[in-house]
Amino acid sequence: MSTESRSKYTNDFVPIKSITNGVIICNNNEKVTGVKIQPRNIFILEPDMQNMIITNLRNVYNMIDYEFWIIVADRPVDITAYLSRLQLLYNSQTNPVRRKLIMEDINKANLFTTTLNVVDTEYYLLFKEKDMDKIQKKIRGLIQAFANAGLSVTQTSNDDLRIILDNFLNGGMTTTFGTVMS
């Protein structure tokens, strides 16, 4: 007869020791990390440039010879600072036409905050590896390959990884009580 502990805490069943230096360290000492890919709207570019970027991205993904995951995560955005700047600009403006335009922006921003969740969509390429030297080599290779494809990438941060876990563990729902892991 086996007794199974059923904890109500997420961190009791997620096999993660810690998140350090942009790396998730799992209970089995495997490490999960990767790169954050800055979005780029290629549809505003000329068709030839669009095709070149798509071809370059295909080459990037074809050169990766290890298991990886592409993750899309929404990160909540706080636009209160933006609203404050708009309000200051509105208050300092004397031209009625400019005041009207600024007020339209304020109303639109308020509409976003009251009826919609304002989020940035972020893209990640993650992989797992035990050896830190191999991790750094893969990160450098990914950064260089994506740069050659015309995209900007950075290594994942602790905050990035927490957002990914939060999205995954909470079904994409935004939590308001704090982070999943500290």
Salt bridges, closest charged atoms under 4 A:
GLU4 OE2 - ARG6 NH1 3.50
GLU30 OE1 - LYS128 NZ 3.89
GLU104 OE2 - LYS100 NZ 3.89
GLU122 OE2 - LYS36 NZ 3.17
GLU122 OE1 - ARG75 NE 3.00
GLU129 OE1 - LYS138 NZ 2.85
ASP159 OD2 - ARG75 NH1 2.72
ASP160 OD1 - LYS36 NZ 3.50
ASP160 OD1 - ARG75 NH2 2.65
